[in-house]
Amino acid sequence: MIHFACTCGNTLFFENTLCLKCGSTVGYDVTDNRMKPVAAPYVQCRNGTEFGVCNWLVHAKGPEYCSACTLNHMVPDLSVPGNQDAWHKMEIAKRRALYTLARLRITPADRKKQPDGLAFDFLSPIPNLCVMTGHDNGVITLNLNEADDLYRERQRHHLGEPYRTLVGHFRHELGHYYWDRFFAQRKEDDPLRAEFRALFGDEREDYSAALANYYANGPVGTWSATHITGYATAHPWEDWAETWAQYLHILDGVETAGAFGWAGKSVPIPFTPFKPEEVLAGAPGMDASFLNTLNDWARLSPALNEMAASLGHTTLYPFVFSSQTARKILFVHKMVGVAAKSWRKPAMPAPAAKTPPASAAAA
């Protein structure tokens, strides 16, 4: 995540709603990737003004809800104590995930307007009704209990997961959504579908039976040589979703590090980078330059883990790449490029490095 600048020159961050230097109420404008004062012609998203759960801006003459909030299909019952705070945490994670998709030029459409669009349901379990976080035909359901740190940590231990976060949930479930967008309409003999199956396996394998087998027996002992997580071994769809989430983690991690002047090459530890002949051989259309990004993150992440440990926190990034998982990540990157080109979405601009002129600030 990059940082931003207020019109007064003060540094702002993605979740900010107030500039502590000039006192301006501010918000994020996804159309040009900037933080701006809430002033004509911009107003806060309705979910920000009414509930304080969104800091994105909309045009005063446009829709009341921002492009992130329009994707909401069901929101929590706010009469229940604690639900508004939990929803706010969910919204923060959701917007970080959507920010990355905008940068990649694959922003999802609103399911209410387009059949292959996306919708979010934020649901709380009630007696005799279990809520499972998951994706089904363009609808991503989030169990609101996941916003509770204690609940989420218990689930992480119960399921034997090294990592469980809200933004991780969104990225994983978005992986399922984008698998459908990228592959569901492709013919059986499509080269990209064949390439997917060669890397991840045949998705026609019975999904329910595969999950039942995983939960009964767990992953095979050698899974780390071929999969990014143990859960990725459950089924090719889960392998794709776990790999997709890692791809987004890497993109945001490297972007954030770069925005603060950190670089993998400055980490003084022994490191053997993945080489093109190791990862890209026999893989047509792969972006060799992204291998540099992957190597940068692989060198930087151990240093971040040590920083977390020095402050008493658990490992931030508990994942290790193999040449096979690296190849899968590059395939995800390839498919994003194919989609971005075919969908013809405009690239999100980077924010200007300099403070806008006084006339713009006054507006």
C-alpha positions as CSV (number, residue, x, y, z in Angstrom):
1,M,0.0,0.0,0.0
2,I,1.3,3.4,-1.0
3,H,0.9,6.5,1.2
4,F,-0.8,9.6,0.1
5,A,-0.5,13.4,0.5
6,C,-3.1,15.9,1.8
7,T,-3.5,19.2,-0.1
8,C,-1.6,20.7,2.8
9,G,1.3,18.4,2.2
10,N,0.8,16.2,5.2
11,T,1.2,12.4,4.7
12,L,-2.0,10.4,4.7
13,F,-2.7,6.7,4.8
14,F,-5.3,4.6,3.2
15,E,-7.8,4.4,6.1
16,N,-7.5,8.0,7.1
17,T,-10.6,10.2,7.4
18,L,-8.9,13.3,9.0
19,C,-5.8,15.2,8.3
20,L,-4.2,15.9,11.7
21,K,-2.2,18.8,10.3
22,C,-4.9,21.0,8.6
23,G,-8.0,19.4,10.1
24,S,-9.6,18.6,6.8
25,T,-12.0,15.7,6.5
26,V,-10.5,13.4,3.8
27,G,-11.4,10.3,1.9
28,Y,-10.1,8.1,-0.9
29,D,-11.0,8.6,-4.5
30,V,-10.6,5.3,-6.4
31,T,-11.0,6.9,-9.8
32,D,-7.6,8.6,-9.6
33,N,-6.0,6.8,-6.6
34,R,-5.8,9.9,-4.3
35,M,-6.8,11.0,-0.9
36,K,-8.8,14.2,-1.1
37,P,-10.6,16.7,1.1
38,V,-14.3,16.1,1.4
39,A,-15.3,19.2,-0.5
40,A,-17.2,20.0,-3.7
41,P,-17.6,18.1,-5.9
42,Y,-16.8,15.2,-3.6
43,V,-18.8,13.8,-0.7
44,Q,-18.4,10.8,1.5
45,C,-20.0,7.5,0.7
46,R,-23.3,7.0,2.4
47,N,-21.9,4.1,4.5
48,G,-19.3,6.6,5.8
49,T,-21.7,9.4,6.7
50,E,-24.3,7.2,8.3
51,F,-22.3,4.4,9.8
52,G,-18.6,5.4,9.8
53,V,-17.5,2.2,8.0
54,C,-16.3,3.6,4.7
55,N,-13.8,6.4,3.8
56,W,-14.2,6.4,0.0
57,L,-15.5,9.3,-1.8
58,V,-18.3,9.7,-4.4
59,H,-19.2,12.5,-6.8
60,A,-21.9,14.7,-5.3
61,K,-24.1,14.3,-8.4
62,G,-23.5,10.5,-8.7
63,P,-24.5,7.4,-6.7
64,E,-24.7,7.6,-2.9
65,Y,-22.5,4.6,-2.4
66,C,-18.9,4.1,-3.6
67,S,-17.8,1.4,-5.9
68,A,-16.8,-0.8,-3.0
69,C,-20.0,-0.4,-1.1
70,T,-22.2,-1.0,-4.1
71,L,-21.0,-4.6,-4.1
72,N,-22.6,-5.2,-0.7
73,H,-25.7,-7.4,-0.9
74,M,-26.4,-8.1,2.7
75,V,-24.9,-6.2,5.7
76,P,-25.1,-7.1,9.4
77,D,-28.0,-6.2,11.6
78,L,-26.6,-3.0,13.2
79,S,-29.1,-3.2,16.1
80,V,-27.0,-6.0,17.5
81,P,-24.2,-4.6,19.8
82,G,-20.8,-5.1,18.2
83,N,-21.9,-5.7,14.7
84,Q,-21.1,-2.2,13.4
85,D,-17.5,-2.4,14.7
86,A,-17.2,-5.9,13.2
87,W,-18.6,-4.7,9.9
88,H,-16.1,-1.8,9.9
89,K,-13.2,-4.2,10.2
90,M,-14.6,-6.3,7.4
91,E,-14.9,-3.2,5.2
92,I,-11.3,-2.1,5.8
93,A,-10.1,-5.5,4.7
94,K,-12.4,-5.6,1.7
95,R,-11.3,-2.2,0.4
96,R,-7.7,-3.2,0.6
97,A,-8.4,-6.2,-1.5
98,L,-10.4,-4.1,-4.0
99,Y,-7.7,-1.5,-4.1
100,T,-5.3,-4.1,-5.5
101,L,-7.8,-5.3,-8.1
102,A,-8.2,-1.7,-9.3
103,R,-4.5,-1.4,-9.7
104,L,-4.5,-4.6,-11.8
105,R,-7.4,-3.3,-14.0
106,I,-9.7,-6.1,-13.1
107,T,-12.2,-4.4,-10.8
108,P,-15.3,-6.6,-10.4
109,A,-18.6,-5.5,-11.7
110,D,-21.7,-5.0,-9.5
111,R,-23.7,-8.3,-9.5
112,K,-26.9,-6.3,-9.4
113,K,-26.0,-4.8,-12.8
114,Q,-24.1,-7.6,-14.5
115,P,-24.6,-11.4,-14.2
116,D,-20.9,-12.2,-13.8
117,G,-20.5,-9.4,-11.2
118,L,-19.6,-9.7,-7.6
119,A,-21.6,-9.3,-4.3
120,F,-20.7,-9.6,-0.6
121,D,-22.9,-10.9,2.2
122,F,-21.8,-10.1,5.8
123,L,-23.7,-12.5,8.0
124,S,-23.7,-13.4,11.7
125,P,-24.4,-16.9,12.8
126,I,-27.7,-17.3,14.8
127,P,-29.1,-20.4,16.6
128,N,-29.6,-23.3,14.2
129,L,-27.9,-21.3,11.4
130,C,-24.2,-21.8,10.7
131,V,-22.5,-19.2,8.4
132,M,-19.5,-20.4,6.4
133,T,-17.1,-18.0,4.7
134,G,-17.0,-18.9,1.1
135,H,-17.9,-18.2,-2.5
136,D,-20.8,-19.4,-4.5
137,N,-21.6,-18.2,-8.1
138,G,-20.4,-14.6,-7.6
139,V,-21.5,-14.1,-4.0
140,I,-18.8,-14.0,-1.3
141,T,-20.1,-14.7,2.2
142,L,-18.2,-13.6,5.2
143,N,-18.8,-14.9,8.7
144,L,-18.9,-11.7,10.8
145,N,-17.4,-13.6,13.7
146,E,-14.1,-13.6,11.8
147,A,-13.8,-9.9,12.7
148,D,-13.3,-11.0,16.3
149,D,-9.6,-11.6,16.9
150,L,-10.1,-14.3,19.5
151,Y,-12.6,-16.2,17.4
152,R,-10.3,-16.0,14.3
153,E,-7.3,-17.2,16.3
154,R,-9.2,-20.1,17.7
155,Q,-10.2,-21.1,14.2
156,R,-6.7,-20.8,13.0
157,H,-5.4,-23.2,15.7
158,H,-8.4,-25.6,15.2
159,L,-7.8,-25.8,11.5
160,G,-4.0,-26.0,11.8
161,E,-3.4,-22.8,9.7
162,P,-0.2,-20.8,9.8
163,Y,-2.1,-17.7,8.7
164,R,-5.6,-16.4,9.0
165,T,-6.5,-12.7,8.5
166,L,-9.5,-10.8,7.2
167,V,-7.7,-9.5,4.2
168,G,-6.6,-13.1,3.6
169,H,-10.2,-14.3,3.6
170,F,-11.2,-11.7,1.0
171,R,-8.2,-12.5,-1.2
172,H,-8.8,-16.2,-1.1
173,E,-12.5,-16.0,-1.8
174,L,-11.9,-13.5,-4.6
175,G,-9.6,-16.2,-6.1
176,H,-12.6,-18.5,-6.4
177,Y,-14.6,-15.7,-8.0
178,Y,-11.9,-14.9,-10.5
179,W,-11.4,-18.5,-11.4
180,D,-14.9,-18.5,-12.6
181,R,-14.3,-15.3,-14.5
182,F,-11.1,-16.5,-16.1
183,F,-11.9,-20.1,-16.9
184,A,-15.6,-21.1,-16.6
185,Q,-16.5,-20.0,-20.2
186,R,-13.4,-21.5,-21.8
187,K,-13.7,-24.6,-23.9
188,E,-12.3,-27.9,-22.7
189,D,-9.5,-27.8,-25.3
190,D,-8.6,-24.2,-24.5
191,P,-4.8,-23.9,-24.1
192,L,-5.1,-21.8,-20.9
193,R,-7.4,-24.3,-19.3
194,A,-5.0,-27.0,-20.2
195,E,-2.1,-25.0,-18.7
196,F,-4.1,-24.5,-15.5
197,R,-4.8,-28.3,-15.2
198,A,-1.1,-29.1,-15.9
199,L,-0.1,-26.8,-12.9
200,F,-3.0,-27.2,-10.5
201,G,-4.7,-30.4,-11.4
202,D,-8.1,-31.2,-12.9
203,E,-10.8,-29.1,-11.4
204,R,-13.4,-31.7,-12.5
205,E,-12.5,-33.8,-9.5
206,D,-15.4,-34.1,-7.1
207,Y,-15.1,-31.0,-4.9
208,S,-17.1,-32.2,-1.9
209,A,-15.3,-35.6,-1.8
210,A,-11.9,-33.9,-2.1
211,L,-12.7,-31.6,0.9
212,A,-14.0,-34.4,3.0
213,N,-10.8,-36.4,2.3
214,Y,-8.6,-33.4,3.2
215,Y,-10.4,-32.8,6.5
216,A,-10.2,-36.5,7.3
217,N,-6.6,-37.1,6.4
218,G,-4.9,-33.7,6.0
219,P,-2.3,-32.9,3.3
220,V,0.4,-35.4,2.2
221,G,3.7,-35.0,3.9
222,T,5.5,-33.6,0.9
223,W,3.0,-30.9,0.1
224,S,5.4,-28.0,0.5
225,A,7.3,-29.0,-2.6
226,T,4.2,-28.4,-4.8
227,H,1.7,-26.3,-2.9
228,I,1.9,-23.0,-1.1
229,T,-0.2,-24.3,1.9
230,G,-1.5,-27.6,3.1
231,Y,-5.0,-26.6,2.3
232,A,-4.1,-25.9,-1.3
233,T,-3.8,-29.7,-1.7
234,A,-7.5,-30.2,-1.0
235,H,-8.6,-29.5,-4.6
236,P,-7.3,-27.6,-7.7
237,W,-9.8,-24.8,-7.0
238,E,-8.4,-24.4,-3.5
239,D,-4.9,-24.5,-4.9
240,W,-5.7,-21.7,-7.3
241,A,-7.4,-19.6,-4.5
242,E,-4.5,-20.1,-2.1
243,T,-2.0,-19.2,-4.9
244,W,-4.1,-16.2,-6.0
245,A,-4.1,-14.9,-2.4
246,Q,-0.3,-15.2,-2.2
247,Y,0.0,-13.3,-5.5
248,L,-2.0,-10.4,-4.0
249,H,-0.1,-10.6,-0.8
250,I,3.2,-10.3,-2.8
251,L,1.9,-7.4,-4.9
252,D,0.8,-5.4,-1.9
253,G,3.9,-6.3,0.2
254,V,6.3,-5.3,-2.5
255,E,4.4,-2.1,-3.2
256,T,4.3,-1.1,0.4
257,A,8.0,-1.9,0.9
258,G,8.9,0.2,-2.1
259,A,6.7,3.1,-1.0
260,F,8.7,3.3,2.3
261,G,12.1,2.9,0.6
262,W,12.7,-0.8,1.5
263,A,14.1,-3.1,-1.1
264,G,14.7,-6.9,-1.0
265,K,18.2,-6.4,-2.4
266,S,19.2,-4.4,0.7
267,V,18.6,-7.4,3.0
268,P,22.1,-8.8,3.8
269,I,21.3,-12.5,4.1
270,P,22.3,-15.4,1.8
271,F,19.6,-15.8,-0.9
272,T,19.4,-17.9,-4.0
273,P,16.9,-16.3,-6.4
274,F,14.6,-18.3,-8.6
275,K,16.0,-18.3,-12.2
276,P,14.0,-18.1,-15.4
277,E,15.2,-21.5,-16.6
278,E,14.0,-23.0,-13.3
279,V,10.5,-21.5,-13.3
280,L,9.6,-20.4,-16.8
281,A,10.9,-23.3,-19.0
282,G,8.1,-24.5,-21.2
283,A,5.7,-21.9,-20.0
284,P,4.6,-19.7,-22.9
285,G,3.5,-16.2,-22.2
286,M,4.8,-15.9,-18.7
287,D,6.1,-12.4,-17.6
288,A,9.7,-12.9,-16.8
289,S,9.9,-9.5,-15.1
290,F,7.5,-10.6,-12.4
291,L,10.0,-13.2,-11.3
292,N,12.1,-10.2,-10.1
293,T,9.1,-9.1,-8.0
294,L,8.7,-12.6,-6.5
295,N,12.5,-12.8,-5.7
296,D,12.4,-9.4,-4.1
297,W,9.6,-10.5,-1.8
298,A,11.2,-13.8,-1.1
299,R,14.4,-12.0,0.1
300,L,12.5,-9.3,2.0
301,S,9.9,-11.3,3.9
302,P,12.3,-13.1,6.3
303,A,13.5,-9.6,7.5
304,L,9.9,-8.6,8.1
305,N,9.3,-11.8,10.0
306,E,12.3,-11.0,12.2
307,M,11.0,-7.4,12.7
308,A,7.7,-8.8,13.9
309,A,9.4,-11.2,16.3
310,S,11.5,-8.4,17.7
311,L,8.2,-6.6,18.6
312,G,6.7,-9.8,20.1
313,H,4.4,-10.6,17.3
314,T,4.0,-13.9,15.4
315,T,5.4,-14.5,12.0
316,L,3.9,-12.1,9.5
317,Y,4.5,-14.2,6.4
318,P,4.8,-17.9,7.2
319,F,5.1,-19.2,3.6
320,V,8.0,-20.7,1.7
321,F,8.2,-20.9,-2.1
322,S,9.3,-23.8,-4.2
323,S,9.9,-23.7,-7.9
324,Q,6.5,-25.2,-8.5
325,T,4.6,-22.7,-6.3
326,A,6.6,-19.9,-7.9
327,R,5.5,-21.2,-11.3
328,K,1.9,-21.2,-10.2
329,I,2.2,-17.6,-8.9
330,L,3.5,-16.5,-12.3
331,F,0.6,-18.3,-14.0
332,V,-1.8,-16.3,-11.9
333,H,0.0,-13.2,-12.9
334,K,-0.3,-14.3,-16.6
335,M,-4.0,-14.8,-16.3
336,V,-4.5,-11.4,-14.7
337,G,-2.7,-9.9,-17.7
338,V,-4.9,-11.8,-20.1
339,A,-8.0,-10.5,-18.3
340,A,-6.9,-7.0,-17.9
341,K,-6.2,-6.8,-21.6
342,S,-9.4,-8.4,-22.7
343,W,-11.6,-6.4,-20.3
344,R,-9.9,-3.2,-21.4
345,K,-10.1,-1.5,-17.9
346,P,-8.1,1.7,-17.7
347,A,-5.0,1.6,-15.5
348,M,-5.3,3.3,-12.1
349,P,-2.9,6.2,-12.0
350,A,-0.3,6.7,-9.3
351,P,-0.9,9.7,-7.0
352,A,1.0,12.9,-7.9
353,A,4.3,13.2,-5.9
354,K,3.8,17.0,-5.4
355,T,1.2,19.0,-3.5
356,P,-1.5,20.3,-5.8
357,P,-1.6,24.0,-6.5
358,A,-3.5,26.3,-4.2
359,S,-6.4,26.7,-6.6
360,A,-6.9,22.9,-6.5
361,A,-6.6,22.8,-2.7
362,A,-9.2,25.5,-2.4
363,A,-11.7,23.4,-4.4
